[in-house]
Amino acid sequence: MALLQYRNVVDYEAQQAAFGNFLEKFKTSPEQTLTHAIGQINIDEDDLSDEYDFMDEDDEAHERRRKEKAAAKLPKHKYADMMQKLADRTLDEVLIELDDIAAWEEDTNEGLKLVESIESNTKHYVEILSRAIDSKLPPPTNGVTFKDDVLDVIMERRQARNRDLAEAAANNNNPELLESTFPAQLTRRYTLVFKPRTSTSEKPVKALAVRQVRGDHLGHLITVRGIATRVSDVKPIVQVGAYTCDRCGCEIFQPVNDKQYAPLTSCPSQECKENQSKGQLFQSSRASKFLPFQEVKIQELAEQVPIGQIPRTLTVMCHGSAVRQISPGDVVDISGIFLPTPYTGFQAMRAGLLTDTYVEAHHIVQHKKAYEEMIIDDKLLRRINTFSQSGTVYEMLAKSIAPEIFGHLDVKKALLLLLVGGVTKTMGDGMRIRGDINICLMGDPGVAKSQLLKYISKVAPRGVYTSGRGSSGVGLTAAVMRDPVTDEMVLEGGALVLADNGICCIDEFDKMDENDRTAIHEVMEQQTISISKAGISTTLNARTSILAAANPIYGRYNPRISPVENINLPAALLSRFDVLFLLLDTPTRESDAQLAKHVAYVHMHSKHPDLYAASNDSDGAAQQPNVVFTPHEVRAYVAQARTYRPTVPETVTEYLTKTYVRMRDAQRRAEKKNKMFSHTTPRTLLGVVRLAQALARLRFDTEVNRDDVDEALRLMEASKESLAAHEGMGGRRTLNAASRIYNLVKSLADSGACRAGDDDEDDGEEGTVELSMRKVRERVLGKGFTEDQWISALEEYTTLDVWQTAGNGNRLVFITATDNAGDDDDE
């Protein structure tokens, strides 16, 4: 039975000619290209134009600048210039944008349906466009010299020989000479890739999930969205194999299109056939052509998986310029050709007629770029600079973190500083002092710990969320596996390695097995993972911030036992956390009513209520603008803040030293009273420095000041605030507002915060401490007390001669001899 034949309805020669015209004549202006790249922002929409520069020395310089600017606005031949760079060996990738071909088709109106043909038969049109480029490639502006790469010299010789053979075939009218030319793959020094059409309102283009890729997509240019789970090493893959015969001296070339191939052994040249010598072939690596190759496994995103299903995976093959663009844990959109590949080896015997599928990557788009790679457009940059000068950006950004969650403002401020981070320093001898901040949230059930963790893992460019019970020590650090591509033993990074230069959120931290929890100790301080398994001894980088959430030992906080027994974490682990927040669910009528209103509003309107309505002072203070930043704007602001590297000046260093001595003294007193919350170690001092540096970064400042240190100390005190209501069941829980304000001011005086001047520890007479009235008032109001409660407490304790005002009411003199004043006012 004869095979069915089908006449081709596509005129490939006409299409190749049209592609040649497109490459030579397509024009675009650099202004349009830049506007398209940065999101439709006009360059001259405001004062960004440089029509006249006062630095111009004379009229000639001004005229020259004007001509250069006019020339820059003229349309340019985009692909003709690209081909000239190819000929000059300064470019090794040709990116063809389908939007440009669509625009060219609309103008010429030839009716060849070039874009549709490329999208439905991409693999074939890669070759057609490559032939069009080969035919239109201009001569190089400079020849090959001894300074060039060996590959360039070999390419030049091959192209020259092909030209000579083509001329000889044309002159002698002998087409058989063309069979001796080098294959086209050997003379091309570039990789051709397509960029898919962008989504418009008329033709929306949506990235597919892995399970939405069907059989009718075979051969098509598709875009798939997923998270990279495994990325292999970059290895060379042979594209054309070259052999040399030891008898006749012929050079034999073997194009390779499959995963596996059988190398040639006997010479197929005409001379060896006539002599019946069967010359032996030797492979020539230098004459062969290799491409960089990398295999990537992508997995469906969690929101794309239906209920009760497991996520599906897809293999992506990256060649040439597409390698090294994806790291494990990246969320990417990969545009490429969906192709089948037959099974090989023993799998082929089992599979029969079945084939596997893969995507040959052409264009890769990262969704959450690292802070250093983020490109912030001018409009957002101006908005950031406007708010950075307002002085309230710290509060605005903190309220923009998970705005649907009620309260926890101090926790949100600490999480904001976690995103910004301190400055990582490397000493001259190689010792490294970490700048990443570690935070632990310990609290009762239902205080939104997990929701805060989820939000932070989404805002951070590299955020990994994992649960304690479902994580093992190997899953957190690294596992030794056999690579399916190369069959070698390789290390596969766990959650902490995937979160390198990001944040690792660990929920249910207290449910983790003790052996698995010890794997985190090295990561939290040295920020490395040392592995010695299966003959592999190495150290992996894990420069990550740890954000952990845990419950107390009995599920809820038990006030009858000490805080250390409630927390139930080893001291070696606790000291590695810069801030340990204790979030207790204490029932109070006022806060419970506000919480219920907030939750009801979110459920009714599917958005958060006005966050600034209740935050303004009752004495007619100026209304603050209701600004809540989107997660993208928070990420952009953090990226801008992380470009600063603030230092600690000498005056602040002295203040830090005195503060640390006071904190150690306060810990010694707490140990005597058996009311110790956590140990104050040298790591605590480094934690204060890191928090202060993060605050300076938020202000876009290069120096840390005393207010930053005070705010860092306040956050550390705020982490213990919810404990004050539970300490001791013998009536302490019913302290009135004035007594609680007194205890707060007393703790400020003991810790050395809010001092009035830069003097030594004894600011006034013996037994007194002078505090700044303004700073103390801000702290008191920041704890949720009203202005009336503050004024009432101030009058009450001034009347009792426990406090005194000085300096026209600018300073508060605290008499430290009366330690038990707050206990006398119990109701």
ABEGO torsion letter per residue (X at the ends): XBBBBBBBABBAAAAAAAAAAAAAABBBBAAAAAAAAAGGBBAAABAABBABBAABABAAAAAAAAAAAAAAABBBBAAAAAAAAAAAGABABBBBBAAAAAAAAAAAGAGAGAAAAAAABAAAAAAAAAAAAAAABBBBABBBBAABBAAAAAAAAAAAAAAAAAAAAAAAGBAAAAAABBBAAAABABBBBBBBBBBBAABBBBBBBAAABBAAABGBBBBBBBBBABBBBBBBBBABBBBBBAAAGBBBBBBBABABBBBBABBABAAAAAAGAGBBBBBBAAABBBBBBBBBBBBBBAAABBBGBBBBBBBBBBBEAABGABBBGBBBBBBBBBBBBBBBEAAAAAAEABBBBBBBBABBBBABBBAAABBBBAAAAAAAAAAAAAGAAAAAAAAABGAABBEGAAAAAAAAAAAAEBBBBBBAAGBBBBABBBBBBBBBBGAGAAAAAAAAAAABABBBBBBAAABBAAAABBBBBBBAAAGBBBBBBBAAAAABGBBBBBBGAAABBAAAAAAAAAAAAAGBBBBBBGGBBBBBBBBBBBBBBBBBAAGBBBAABBAAAAAGBBAAAAAABABBBBBBBBBBAAAAAAAAAAAAAAAAAGBBBBAAAAABBAAGBBBBBBBBBBAAAAAAAAAAAAABBBBBBAAAAAAAAAAAAAAAAAAAAAAAAGABABBBBAAAAAAAAAAAAAAAAAAGBABBBAAAAAAAAAAAAAAAAAAAAABEABGAAABBAAAAAAAAAAAAAAAGBGBABABBABABBBGBBBBBAAAAAAAAAAAGBBAAAAAAAAAAAAAAGABBBBGGGABBBBBAABAAAAAAABX
